[in-house]
Amino acid sequence: MGMTYIPLSGLSLRDIEYVVAVDDLRNFSRAAERCGVSQAGLSEQVRKLELLLDVTLFERSRRHVAPTPDGIRLIAMGREVLASARAMIEAARARTGPLEGLLRMGVIATLGPYYVPSLLPLLRRAYPELRLQLTESLTHLMLAKLRQNELDLVFAALPISGESFETAPLFEEPFMAVFPKAHPLAARETLTMEDLASHDHENGLLLLEDGHCLRDQALSVCGMMPMRDQQRLATSLEMLWHMIGAGEGYSLIPQLALRNRAEWDELVVTRPMTPASRQIGLVWRSSDPRGPAFRDFAAFLASKIPEGCLPVTAE
């Protein structure tokens, strides 16, 4: 047989506080003063609680207030109830304060391997109570997980559309044009978007496959859309490097992905683009009550811009 349902509508935390105060002070007048109510009001609420519980909690006389044996047992339980209630409030407040506990973060594939290695030591020092669960994938897949509450935060290239999301910019990551050394454009010291857009497509722009946000960003920067039969696609940023090194064409590579590429110096040339960058930011659900903490987290990350990147300028 299941347990009998006992309604709690007549039981309040405030009444339990009154009883605990009387037990602490052994005086109704001083208990009422501590609780900020009249003595008559406190006495009435204690009587109502005794009626609800069908137990006499205190022996009363003009000179003496003491808990009964049943009172000793039940007041001890009441103290535990109050402690649990306070712990619940503190836990709720902690969720809107500094981040701690498990945080499920997604990072776009063209950023993760180049940003996360320097990010992790930074977070260990600044957020020692934080435990990270990292996912690396394509933007639309991670946003779907974010919407379904399978992720808490996503590092992505902004802007991100959708009323269900909040975003905060972190930094501007410049694009670098990367060419095989024999490419005609590799001889120029400076390049503009017009240089790339006006160049013919033989040994031209290399792109990532559909689904990678970097593909759309590269096309947007160049201001052009190659014909379908002229597109040459790579499955990953690493494969893109290999295709450039093999002389297949050029591409736009995010600044952070140029780190630790000394082994490519004999094969490729990098040139800055003016102006060309993508804005990296944080994305979270608008409904997440940790929004203020996430915004503070974003402000912290924006103050620790990776080398080679730029602060976000107000529009």
FENPENOR-V232879 format. One record per residue. N is the residue number from 1. RES is the residue in one letter. PHI is phi as a letter, one per 20 degrees, with the letter a starting at -180 (NA if undefined). Layout:
n/res/phi
N/RES/PHI
N/RES/PHI
//
This chain:
n/res/phi
1/M/NA
2/G/f
3/M/f
4/T/f
5/Y/f
6/I/d
7/P/f
8/L/d
9/S/f
10/G/e
11/L/d
12/S/c
13/L/f
14/R/f
15/D/f
16/I/f
17/E/g
18/Y/f
19/V/f
20/V/f
21/A/f
22/V/f
23/D/f
24/D/f
25/L/d
26/R/l
27/N/b
28/F/f
29/S/f
30/R/f
31/A/f
32/A/f
33/E/f
34/R/f
35/C/e
36/G/m
37/V/c
38/S/f
39/Q/f
40/A/f
41/G/f
42/L/f
43/S/f
44/E/f
45/Q/f
46/V/f
47/R/f
48/K/f
49/L/f
50/E/f
51/L/f
52/L/f
53/L/e
54/D/l
55/V/b
56/T/e
57/L/e
58/F/c
59/E/e
60/R/c
61/S/b
62/R/f
63/R/d
64/H/b
65/V/c
66/A/b
67/P/f
68/T/f
69/P/g
70/D/f
71/G/f
72/I/g
73/R/f
74/L/f
75/I/f
76/A/f
77/M/f
78/G/f
79/R/f
80/E/f
81/V/f
82/L/f
83/A/f
84/S/f
85/A/f
86/R/f
87/A/f
88/M/f
89/I/f
90/E/f
91/A/f
92/A/f
93/R/f
94/A/f
95/R/f
96/T/d
97/G/d
98/P/g
99/L/f
100/E/b
101/G/m
102/L/f
103/L/c
104/R/e
105/M/d
106/G/d
107/V/c
108/I/f
109/A/f
110/T/e
111/L/d
112/G/g
113/P/f
114/Y/d
115/Y/d
116/V/f
117/P/g
118/S/e
119/L/f
120/L/f
121/P/f
122/L/f
123/L/f
124/R/f
125/R/f
126/A/e
127/Y/c
128/P/f
129/E/e
130/L/e
131/R/d
132/L/d
133/Q/c
134/L/d
135/T/c
136/E/d
137/S/a
138/L/e
139/T/g
140/H/f
141/L/f
142/M/f
143/L/f
144/A/f
145/K/f
146/L/f
147/R/f
148/Q/e
149/N/m
150/E/e
151/L/c
152/D/d
153/L/c
154/V/c
155/F/e
156/A/b
157/A/e
158/L/e
159/P/e
160/I/d
161/S/e
162/G/p
163/E/f
164/S/e
165/F/d
166/E/d
167/T/c
168/A/b
169/P/f
170/L/d
171/F/a
172/E/e
173/E/d
174/P/f
175/F/e
176/M/d
177/A/e
178/V/c
179/F/c
180/P/f
181/K/g
182/A/e
183/H/f
184/P/g
185/L/f
186/A/f
187/A/f
188/R/e
189/E/f
190/T/c
191/L/c
192/T/d
193/M/f
194/E/f
195/D/g
196/L/f
197/A/f
198/S/e
199/H/f
200/D/f
201/H/e
202/E/f
203/N/l
204/G/e
205/L/f
206/L/d
207/L/c
208/L/f
209/E/f
210/D/g
211/G/o
212/H/e
213/C/f
214/L/f
215/R/f
216/D/f
217/Q/f
218/A/f
219/L/f
220/S/f
221/V/f
222/C/f
223/G/m
224/M/b
225/M/c
226/P/g
227/M/f
228/R/g
229/D/f
230/Q/d
231/Q/f
232/R/d
233/L/d
234/A/d
235/T/e
236/S/b
237/L/f
238/E/f
239/M/f
240/L/g
241/W/g
242/H/f
243/M/f
244/I/f
245/G/f
246/A/e
247/G/n
248/E/f
249/G/q
250/Y/c
251/S/b
252/L/d
253/I/d
254/P/f
255/Q/g
256/L/f
257/A/f
258/L/e
259/R/f
260/N/l
261/R/d
262/A/g
263/E/f
264/W/e
265/D/g
266/E/e
267/L/d
268/V/c
269/V/c
270/T/d
271/R/c
272/P/f
273/M/d
274/T/c
275/P/e
276/A/b
277/S/a
278/R/c
279/Q/e
280/I/e
281/G/b
282/L/d
283/V/c
284/W/b
285/R/f
286/S/f
287/S/e
288/D/f
289/P/f
290/R/e
291/G/g
292/P/g
293/A/f
294/F/f
295/R/f
296/D/f
297/F/f
298/A/f
299/A/f
300/F/f
301/L/f
302/A/f
303/S/e
304/K/c
305/I/f
306/P/f
307/E/g
308/G/n
309/C/d
310/L/c
311/P/f
312/V/f
313/T/e
314/A/f
315/E/e
//
